């Protein structure tokens, strides 16, 4: 079964659009990676300030290959050059035990 990685990113409301723009600027970068299955950027629509970045991978090894890839480093360069948009981030990891799709 697949593995899911959820990056919970705390972002001040005034910087939320900047986070969305950063992800939009690198759209498609992850989809070509071996073992990639899905990506979603989830923006809170209530009073929360935590975005969720959902990715699903065929295996833990495929996810680790993405993290160690030049494409990952390139996609995260704005974090080092322009500073982080977030005030906190936490990576959660799950194994998919059951799934249903339309």
C-alpha positions in Angstrom: 0.0 0.0 0.0 0.9 3.6 -0.4 2.4 6.0 2.1 1.0 9.5 2.7 3.0 12.5 3.9 1.2 15.5 5.3 3.2 18.7 5.9 1.2 20.8 8.4 2.4 24.4 7.7 1.4 27.3 10.0 1.2 30.5 8.1 0.1 33.9 9.2 -3.1 35.0 7.4 -1.3 37.9 5.7 1.2 35.5 4.1 -1.2 32.8 3.0 -1.4 34.0 -0.6 2.4 34.0 -0.8 2.5 30.4 0.3 -0.1 29.5 -2.4 1.9 31.4 -5.0 5.1 29.6 -4.1 3.4 26.2 -4.6 1.8 27.4 -7.9 5.2 28.5 -9.2 6.5 24.9 -9.0 3.3 23.1 -10.1 4.1 19.8 -11.7 7.6 19.5 -10.3 6.7 16.5 -8.1 4.4 14.7 -10.4 7.2 13.4 -12.6 8.9 11.7 -9.7 9.1 7.9 -9.6 6.4 6.5 -7.2 4.5 9.8 -7.0 0.7 9.2 -6.7 -1.0 12.4 -5.6 -0.6 16.0 -4.3 -3.0 18.4 -2.7 -2.5 21.8 -1.1 -5.2 22.3 1.4 -6.0 25.9 2.5 -8.0 26.3 5.7 -11.4 27.8 5.2 -12.1 28.4 8.9 -10.2 30.4 11.5 -7.2 28.0 11.5 -3.8 29.1 10.2 -2.5 25.7 9.2 -2.2 24.6 5.6 -1.9 20.9 4.8 0.3 19.7 2.0 -0.8 16.1 1.2 1.3 13.8 -1.0 0.9 10.1 -1.6 3.7 7.8 -2.7 4.1 4.2 -3.7 6.7 3.7 -1.0 8.8 5.4 1.7 11.8 5.0 -0.6 10.1 6.9 -3.4 9.3 9.8 -1.0 12.9 9.8 0.3 14.2 9.9 -3.3 12.0 13.0 -3.9 13.3 14.7 -0.7 16.9 14.0 -1.8 16.3 15.1 -5.5 17.6 18.3 -7.2 13.9 19.1 -8.0 13.1 19.2 -4.3 16.0 21.4 -3.5 15.1 23.7 -6.4 11.5 23.9 -5.3 12.5 24.9 -1.7 15.1 27.5 -2.7 12.7 30.4 -2.0 12.7 29.3 1.6 16.4 30.0 1.8 16.6 33.1 -0.4 13.3 34.8 0.5 12.9 33.4 4.0 10.2 31.0 5.2 6.5 31.9 4.8 5.6 29.6 7.7 6.2 30.1 11.4 6.1 26.3 12.0 6.0 23.1 10.0 5.5 19.5 11.0 5.7 16.4 8.8 3.2 13.6 9.5 3.6 10.2 8.0 0.9 7.5 7.4 0.6 4.1 5.8 -2.6 3.8 3.7 -4.6 0.9 5.2 -7.8 1.3 3.3 -8.9 3.5 0.4 -11.9 4.2 -1.8 -12.0 6.1 -5.0 -14.7 7.2 -7.4 
